[in-house]
Amino acid sequence: MSDAAKNSAMTRPVQSIQRRVLVWAMGALVVGASLLVGSAYWTLTHEMGEVFEDNLKQVALAVANHHGTYGMARSPSLAGQLPRVYEEYGKFEFATAAWTRSGTLLHASDPTAALPFLSRSGLSVVSIGREKWHLYTIVLDDGIVQAAQRDSEREALARETTTKLILPALLMLALLAILLTLALRRGLSPLALAASEVTTRSVEALHPIALSAHPPELHLLIGAINDLMARLGSALSLQRLFLADAAHELRTPITALRLQLQLLERAGDETQREVALVQLRAGIDRAQHLVEQLLQLSRLAPETPALRREPVDLAELARATVGRFSARADDKKIDLGAVTEGTPTVHADVQQLAILLNNLVDNALRHTPPGGRIDVAAQVENGRPSLSVTDSGPGISAAERERVFDRFYRGSNVSADGQAPHGSGLGLAIARAVAERHGADITLDEAPGGTGLRVSVRFPAR
């Protein structure tokens, strides 16, 4: 479908349920009434045909009885003996004829209707001129008697009878339309009630709608609305919590930057000015890092767009990440390297996996002392592609390994410079969010050798 067609479909007003149901119901009734009238016409035509055929038989028997009593040779023309009063009826509806066995016409009630001579008994349909006639023939010992009726007479009677059915059918449709409208208004009133309950909800009042107050047909819809409101409430709560935590966390670096700026302004000599500049530059770097991580975390919310999955070589990703952080590791005299085995590949969003690995390596560099070692590994473990970052820092105690995934939680361990942790507390939270979006497991373990931390991310088997 083209964009123009989609826009037209989106801007087209949606028809109400009541009107839609009424239109379809009335359409069905019209079709049903038409079928009723048509079937009545067909039924009357065929049923009345049987009646008329029986009448033809009775007429033929009557003529035959007259022949047997008075003799066909002496029967005068019936048409000549009809009273003149019958002329107002126009053409004869029935016509009779009497023949000898050899085919000589002895009598015809209507000379204008030239009935054909037939020598076998029974019903037949013949054409006389441009008209179709239903003919019944009786073969006697001394002659043949026929009675016939115009087909147009039957059709006219059927049409007349059917026409009389149209008005009752229309009245029935009108009555049913009124009843359907009343029934629909009454039947759809629970929808209006449910809609009014939904409109009363607000951001501050997202409590569920009680199912007991609504008919069973609406339980599925109301349940879906309740589920949506619950998820919306959870998202709003997380958003409020995130904004509150972000505002609190940003207050500290901004205050530190202001103090460092004041120290720079009060510096009495070049040495003090240089020290203040170094501290100010470090404070700006920390604030920038915090803002970048906040942006990363906001892009990993559940309502964010779907992943752009593509084949990702984890070994190549590990080597590229080590290359980005190698200069920083050299400045801190830390041995940073990549350990790869084969070509472990996953179908994932490469940008988000880069964010995950960047945060893990950044955390390791912050907590690994000079002279330490950090290994970034990409391999396949038990059929599952995996990434891991192992450092020789102080590690994380078993009691804190679950809490460190919470946002802004820094833990109690000291950083690599021996000071209290000064990171943002978002690195592991971001790593877990990326892992969960990819269906991967992220775990914290003690590094081999008993010193340090190993963070492992295991992806589902292909």
N, C-alpha and C positions, 0 to 999 in steps of 0.2 A: 504494500500500500504506500502511495506517495505521501510526502509530508503534507501537501495541501489537503489530501483526503483525510489524513489523521487529524489535522487541525479542524477540518469541518466536522468530523465525528465528535471531537472533543467539545466544540462549541455548540453542537446541536442540543436543544433542550431535551432532557430525559422525560419521557412520558410517565405519568403517574401510574402506579400499580392498579388503582381502581379503574382508571380509564382504559388501561391496556386489557385488564381482565374483562371489562364490560364489552369492549370492542370485539375481542375474540369470542366471548360468550354469545354476543348478538350475531356475529358472523356464523357461528355454529348453529344458532337457532334459525337464521335465515336459510342456511343450507338444509337444515333438517326440515323446515317448513316446505321448502321447494321440493325436497325428496318426497315429503308427505303428499303434496298436491300431485306431483308426477306419478307417484305410486298409486294414488287414488284414481288418477285418470287411467293408468294402465290396468288397474284391477277392475275398474268399472267397465272399461272397454271389453275385457275378456270375460268377466262374469256376466255382464249384460249380453255379450255375444252368445253365451250358453243359453241364457233365458230366451233370447230371440230365436235361437235355433230350435229350442223346444216349442216356441210359439209357431214357427214355420211348420214343424211337424204336426202340430195340432190343426193348423189351417189346412194342410194337405190332407190330413185324416178326415176333416170335416167335408172337404170337397169330394173325397173318395166315398164318404158315407152318402153324400147327396147323389153321387153317380150310381151307387149301388141301389138306392131307393127309387130313383126316378129314371135312371138310364141316361147315359151321357149323350146319346144321339138326339134326345128330345129336350136337352137343357138349353133354354134360350140364353142369349148373351147377358151375363150378369151386369156388364157395364151399362147396358141399355135400361135395365130395371132399377138402377140406383136412383134414389130420390134426388131431386135437384138441390136440396138443402146441403148435400155433402160436397157440392162443388166449391164451397168456401174453404174447404180444407186443402185445396190444390191437388198436387199429385197424390196418387195412391201410395201409402207406405208399404203395403203388401200387394203383390200381384200373384194371381193363380192362373193355371192353364191345365187343360185336359186334352190328352192325346189318345189316339188309337195305338195299338201295339205296333202298327206298321209305320207310325209317324205322322198321321194326319191330325191336324189341330182341330179339336172339337169345340173348345171353349177357351177364352182368354178374358180375365177380368179387366185387364188394362191393355188395349190393343197397341198402345205406344211402347209397351215393354215387350219386345220380341224375345221371349224366353227361348233358349235353345232346347231342342229335343234331346233328351238323355234316356237311355234304355236301362239304366241301372239305378237301384235304390240307394238313397243316402244323401249326405250333405256335400255340396260343392260350391266353389266360388267361381263366378263367371263374369265376363265383361260384356255389357250391352251398350254399345255406343261408347261414350266416355265415362260411363258409370260402372262401378263394381257392384254386383249383386250377390247375395247369399241365397243359394237355391237348394231346396230340399225336394227330392224326387221319391215317389212311391209307385212301384210297379205292381199293378193288379192283374188279375187273370184276363180281364177284358179291356184294359186300357192303362194309361199312365197319367198320374196326377202330379202336378208341381205347384209349390208355393215358394215365393221369392220376396226378398226385402232388400231395399237399397242400403248399401254400406254407409252412405252419407248420413242416413237417418240415425244409425247407431252412433257415428262419430259426433253428430250434433247433440244427441242426448248425453253422451259422455262429457262433451265440452260444457254443456249447460250445467250438468251436475258438478263438474270440477270447478266451474266459475263460482258456483254457490259456496264452494269450500274456501275460496280465497279470502273473503271478508272475515269468516271466523278465524282463519289462520292469522290474518293481520291483527285482529283483536287479541288473539292469543299471544302474538309477539309483543304487542304493546304492554299487555298485562305482565308478561314474563320480564320485559325490560324494567318495568317499575319494581317488580319484586326483586330482580337481580340487583338493581341499584340500592334498594333498601338493605338487602342481604349483604352486599359488599361493604356498604358503610358500616353496618353493624359488625360484620366479620373482620374488617380491617381496623376497627377501633383500637385493638390491642397494639397495633403498630404505632398509632399516634401516641398511645400511652408510653410505649417504650421510647419513642423519640423524645417525648417531653422529659423523661427521666434522664436521657443522655444529655439533653441540652442543659439540665440543671448542674451537670458536673463541671468542675473547673480545675485549674491546676492545684488549688488548695483542697479540693474535695474529689478524689478519684476512687472513692470506695465503690465496691462492686454493686451491681443492680441485683436485687433479690429475684431469683428465678421463680419462686412460689407465686409471685404476683402476676405472672404472665402465662399464657397458654403453652403447652408443650411444643407447638410448632416453632415458637420463637426462642426456645431454650438454646439451640445451637448458635443462633445469631447473637443472643445476649451473652452467652458464654464466651464467644469470640471477642465481643466488645469488652467484657470484663478482663479477659486476658490482655487485650491491647492496653487497657487503662492500667493494668498492673505493670506491664512492661514500660509504659510511659512514665508511671510513677517512679519505677526503679531508675530509669534513665535520668529523670529530673533530679532524683536524690543524688545520683552519682555526679551529675553536672554541678549541683550546688556544692557537694563535698569537694569536687575537683577545684572549683573556683575559689572556695574558701581556703583550701590548702595552698593553691597557687598564689593567692594574695598574701598569705602568711609567709610562704617561702620567698617570695620576691621582696618582701619588706626587709629581710635581713641583708641581702646583697646590696640593695639600694641604700640602706643606712650605712653599710660599710663603705660604699663608694663616696658618699657624702663626707664621711670622716676622713677618708684618704685624700679627697680633694681639699679639705680644710688643712690637712697636714702639708699638702703641696703648697698651698697659699701662704702658710706660716713658715715655710722652710727658710732658715737664715743663711745657709751657704749652699754651695753646689752639691756637696755630699748628701746633705739632708734632702735636697731637691731630687737627687737621683734615686735615693731610697724610696721617697714618696711616689715617684713616678713608677717604680717597679711594683710597688704595692697596688697602685691605682690600676696599672695594666693587668695585674693578676686578678683584681676584683672585677674588672670589665670582662675578662675571659670567663670567670666563673658565672657571672650574670648571663653572658651570652650562651654559655653551655646550658644553663638552667632553662632559658627561654627556648632553645632549640629542642631540648628534651620535652618540654611542655607541648610544643608543637607536634613532636613525634607522637606523644601519647594521645593528643586530641585526634590525630588521624587514624588511630587504632581503635576508636570507639566502635561498638557493635553496629551503629547506624551508618558508618562510613561506607563508601562504595565497595563493591566486590573486588576480590583480588584479581590482579592481572597475571594469571599463571602462565608459565613457560618453562621449558626444561632448564634447570640450573645445575651447573657443575659445582658441587660443594668444594672440591679441591681447588678449583680456580678461584672461587670466592674467598677461601681461606688465604691463599697466597696474595690476592689483591689487598685484603684487609691488613695483613702483615706489612705489606709494602707501604700502606698509608700511615701506619703507626711506627715504622722503623726509625725515623728521625727522632721522634719523641722518646722511644725506648733507648736510643743511643745516648741522648742527653742525660737520661737517668741511669745509664750504665746497666741496662737490663737486657738480658739475652732473649730476644723475641724471635720466634721461628715458627714455621709451618710444618706440620707432619701430615702427609697425605698418603693414602693407600688406594691405588686404582682410580676410578672415576665415579665416585658416588654421585648419583644424579637424582634430583627431586623435581616434581612439577610444582613450582611455587612462584611467588612474586619476588623477583630478584632484588628489588629496591628495599622491600621490607626485611628480607633476610640480611641484607647489608646493614640495615639499621640494627637488627638483633646482634650481629657479630661485632659491630662497632661498639655497642654499649658494653658487651661482655669484655672486650679487650680494653676499653677505657677503664672499666672498673678494676680490672687486673693490674693495669699500670698504676692506678692510684694507690693500690694497697700492697704492691710488691716493692720491697726495699731495694736500694741500689745493689747491684751484684746478683740480683735474683734472676729467675728464669720464667718465661711464659711460653707455653706451647699451644698453638692453635691447630687442632687436628680435624681432619675430614676423612671419614672411613665408613665402612659398612659393618654393622654389628648385628649378628644373628638375622641377616637379611634386611635390616633396617638402616637406611642412610642416617648418618649422625654427624654432628658438629660438637666439638668440645674445646673449652679453654681452661688450661691448667696453669696455676701460678704457684709460686713459692712464698706467698705472703702469709699473714697470720691466720688466714682461713676464717670460717664462720662456725660458731658453736652449733651443736645439734639442736639446741633449744631455740635458736634464732633462725634456722634455715627456712622455715615457712614464713616467718614474719618479714623477712627481708624482701619478699616479693610485694609487700604492701607499698603503696605510693608514699614517698617522702620519709620512709623508715630508713635510718642510716646505720642502725646497729650499734653495738657497744665497742667493737674492736677499733683500735687506732689505725690511722692511715700509715702510709709508707714513711712519712716524715716524723712519725712518733706523736703527732697531734691527734686531737679528736677528729672523727670523720668530718670532712668538709664537702663531701659530694652532695648532689641534689637528692639522692635517695630514690631516683627514678629509673636508673639503668636496668635493674632486674625486673621492675614492673613492666617496662617497655619490652624486655626480652620475653617475658611470659606472655604478654598480649600478642606479640607476633607469633609465638609458638602455638598458642591456642587457635589463632585464626587459620593456621596451617594444619591443625590436627596433630601437632607434635607434642611430645612430653619433654619437660625441662626439669632437671634434678640437680641438686647440690650434694656433692660428696667430698670427703677428705681426699686430698691429692695423694698419689702413691708416694710412699716414704714417710707419711704421717705429718707432713708440714705443707700448709697451703690449701687451696681450694680447687676443686674441679667442677665446672659447670657443663653439663651434658644436655644436648638437644637431640632427641631421637625422633625421626620422622616415620610416618607409617610405611610399611613395606609396599613396594610398587606391585 
